Amino acid sequence: MAEITKKPHDGEHDVNPGVSHETRDINVFQVSAFGIGLLLSCIVTVFAMWVMFRFLFEREDAKNASNPAALMMNQRQKLPPEPRLQAEPKVELKDLRADEDVILNSYGWIDPDKGVVRIPIDQAIDIVAQKGLPSKPSSTGQDNEGYRMIPEDSSSGRTLEKISQ
């Protein structure tokens, strides 16, 4: 067993000669050099792959110059012939939605001869929520005082359950 030597209390701790610690730290220069070397090798590899793919693409392009598919690939960057249906689809979609918002949120005549008008959608939703939708009366409820009869789940259709319409 290791022997512990005690010193007088002068601010130092007990010393155990059998216990030690690592006296060397890692070499920061070597770790940094490895990281930089790894980064540079990645950059060189990516550049080499780009050069190789470019070379292979040009070689195949030259080999297949008379191929109709290759000719079509060379012409794919051109715009389609006139008339073009949508020159700027994003702008046209934005204008369409703005026009729809104006129609949905304003008053206007649909058919002045018949007196049909357009009201804002929020107001129409509120009116429908208050009054409900029109419906034609059902003839099934008139036989049983406003109730309709349906088979119960557990009865296999032998008894009927009353449900209000």
C-alpha positions in Angstrom: 0.0 0.0 0.0 1.3 3.4 -0.8 2.4 5.5 2.0 0.9 8.9 2.5 3.2 11.6 3.7 1.7 14.4 5.7 3.0 17.8 5.7 2.1 20.5 8.1 -0.9 22.6 7.2 0.8 25.2 5.1 -1.9 25.3 2.4 -0.7 22.2 0.6 -2.6 18.9 0.2 -1.5 15.5 1.3 0.9 13.9 -1.2 0.5 10.3 -2.3 3.6 9.1 -4.3 1.6 6.2 -5.9 -0.9 8.5 -7.6 0.1 10.5 -10.6 -1.5 12.4 -13.5 -0.6 12.9 -17.2 2.0 15.6 -17.5 1.8 16.2 -21.2 -1.1 17.9 -23.0 -2.1 17.4 -26.6 0.0 19.1 -29.2 -2.3 21.8 -30.6 -0.1 22.4 -33.6 -0.4 18.8 -34.7 -4.1 18.7 -34.3 -4.5 22.0 -36.2 -2.2 20.8 -39.0 -4.2 17.6 -39.3 -7.5 19.6 -39.5 -6.1 22.0 -42.1 -4.7 19.1 -44.1 -8.1 17.3 -44.0 -9.9 20.4 -45.2 -7.4 20.9 -48.0 -7.6 17.3 -49.1 -11.5 17.6 -49.2 -11.2 20.7 -51.4 -8.7 19.1 -53.7 -11.0 16.0 -54.0 -14.1 18.0 -54.8 -12.2 20.0 -57.4 -10.8 16.8 -59.0 -14.2 15.3 -59.2 -15.6 18.4 -60.8 -12.8 18.3 -63.4 -13.4 14.6 -64.0 -17.2 15.0 -64.5 -16.7 18.0 -66.8 -14.3 16.0 -68.9 -16.6 13.0 -69.1 -19.6 15.2 -69.9 -17.7 16.9 -72.8 -16.4 13.5 -74.1 -19.9 12.0 -74.2 -21.4 15.2 -75.7 -18.8 15.0 -78.5 -19.4 11.3 -79.0 -23.2 11.8 -79.2 -23.3 15.0 -81.3 -25.5 13.4 -84.0 -27.9 11.9 -81.5 -31.4 13.6 -81.6 -31.7 13.5 -77.8 -28.4 15.3 -77.5 -29.5 17.9 -80.0 -32.7 18.4 -78.0 -30.7 18.8 -74.8 -28.7 21.6 -76.4 -31.9 23.4 -77.4 -33.7 23.0 -74.1 -32.5 26.5 -72.8 -34.5 28.3 -75.5 -37.9 29.8 -74.8 -40.9 28.2 -76.5 -42.3 29.8 -79.7 -44.8 32.6 -79.6 -47.5 32.9 -78.3 -46.4 32.1 -74.8 -49.3 31.4 -72.5 -47.8 32.8 -69.3 -44.8 35.2 -69.5 -44.6 35.7 -65.7 -46.7 33.1 -63.9 -46.0 34.3 -60.3 -47.1 37.9 -61.1 -50.2 36.7 -62.9 -51.1 34.4 -60.0 -50.7 37.4 -57.6 -52.9 39.6 -59.8 -55.5 36.8 -60.0 -55.7 36.4 -56.2 -55.9 40.1 -55.8 -58.8 40.3 -58.2 -60.5 37.4 -56.4 -60.1 39.1 -53.0 -61.7 42.3 -54.4 -64.7 40.2 -55.7 -65.0 38.3 -52.4 -64.9 41.3 -50.2 -67.0 43.9 -52.0 -70.6 44.6 -53.1 -71.6 44.4 -56.7 -74.3 43.5 -59.2 -74.4 40.0 -60.6 -77.6 40.5 -62.7 -79.3 43.9 -62.4 -82.3 42.8 -64.4 -83.2 40.0 -62.0 -82.0 42.0 -58.9 -79.2 39.6 -58.1 -76.3 41.2 -56.1 -73.0 40.1 -54.6 -72.2 40.7 -51.0 -68.9 40.2 -49.1 -68.1 36.6 -48.2 -67.9 37.3 -44.4 -71.3 38.9 -44.4 -72.7 36.0 -46.4 -71.3 33.4 -44.0 -72.9 35.3 -41.0 -76.3 35.4 -42.8 -76.2 31.6 -43.5 -75.1 30.9 -40.0 -78.1 32.9 -38.6 -80.8 31.7 -41.1 -79.5 28.3 -42.2 -79.5 26.9 -45.6 -82.8 26.4 -47.4 -83.9 22.7 -47.7 -86.9 21.0 -49.1 -89.0 19.0 -46.6 -88.5 15.3 -46.4 -91.4 13.0 -46.7 -89.9 10.3 -44.5 -90.5 12.3 -41.2 -94.2 13.0 -41.9 -95.3 9.4 -41.3 -93.9 9.3 -37.7 -94.7 12.7 -36.3 -91.4 14.3 -37.5 -89.2 11.3 -36.6 -87.6 8.8 -38.9 -87.2 5.2 -38.0 -83.9 3.5 -38.5 -82.7 0.0 -37.4 -80.8 -0.2 -34.2 -77.3 -1.6 -34.3 -77.9 -4.4 -31.8 -81.3 -5.5 -33.2 -80.2 -6.8 -36.6 -83.1 -4.7 -38.1 -85.9 -6.2 -36.0 -86.6 -3.0 -34.0 -86.5 0.6 -35.0 -85.2 3.6 -33.2 -86.8 7.0 -33.4 -84.5 9.9 -34.5 -85.6 13.5 -35.0 -84.8 15.0 -38.3 
